[in-house]
Amino acid sequence: MIESRREQYFQLIQDLVSCPNGQEPDVLDANKSLIDADFVQTLVEVSTAQAHQGNQDGAKFLIFLARQLSKQLGLYPEIVTES
């Protein structure tokens, strides 16, 4: 039976938080087909749950990933400041 896309997102998030430090890009590259706006939204949801459970470091890591992926996908606005 094929896992639902949401279950695949959760598995990818688990893989990201459990991989050795610095291996995250490799994990993401191996799962390019899952990297989309819905995955970013799932990252935000899981990070919120982590924060509510007292895992601030995990929440910050997932938010950082969500922000970086949002920029790569063109979902995160670039703010230009004039000097």
N, C-alpha and C positions, 0 to 999 in steps of 0.2 A: 504494500500500500504506500502511495506517495504521501509524504508529509505535506501538510498545508504550508503555504508560504509563511504564515505567521510563526509556525513552529520552526521553520527553517531560520527565520530571523532570530528567534530566541536561541537556537543552537549556535548561530554565528556569534551572537553576543557572548554566550558562554565560552566559546572558543577564544574570543578576543580577550576576555578577562582572565582566562586561565593559561594563555600562551606566555612563553618567556618574554620578558621585557625586550622591546625592540623588534619582535617578530610580528607585530600587528600588521604592518604593510603586506607581509607575505600572506597572512591569513585573509586579508581583504582582497588581495590579488587572486587568490585561489577561489574566491566567492564573488567575483565581479557581477555575476548575473543577479545577485541579491541586493546589490547596492543601488537603491532608488529612494525616492521621497518617502515611501512607506517604511523603509528600513530606518531612515533618519527619525521618523516619528516614533517608531518602536524604541529606538535608542533613548529618546527623550522620556518616553513613558517608563522604561525600565530604570532610567537614572532617577526619576522622581520617586519611584518605589524604593530604590536604594537609599535615597536621602531620608525618606520617612522611616526607614528601618535603621537609621543611624550609621549607614555606611557612606560617609561623606566622600572619602577618597574614591570609592567606586563610582559614585554619582558624578564627581568632577571629571573622572576619566571618560565616562560615557558622554557627558555633555561636550567635552573637548572633541571626541570623535564625531559627534553629531555636527558640531560647528564646522569641523574640517571637511567632512563629507558634503555638507550643505554648500560650502564654498565651491567644491569641485563640481557639484551637480548644478551650480548656478541658482541655488535656492536661497542663499544667504546674501543679503544686499551689502555691497561694498560702500562704505561711507567715506566720501572724499571730503577732507577738510581743507579749506583754503587758508593760507598763511597770510 
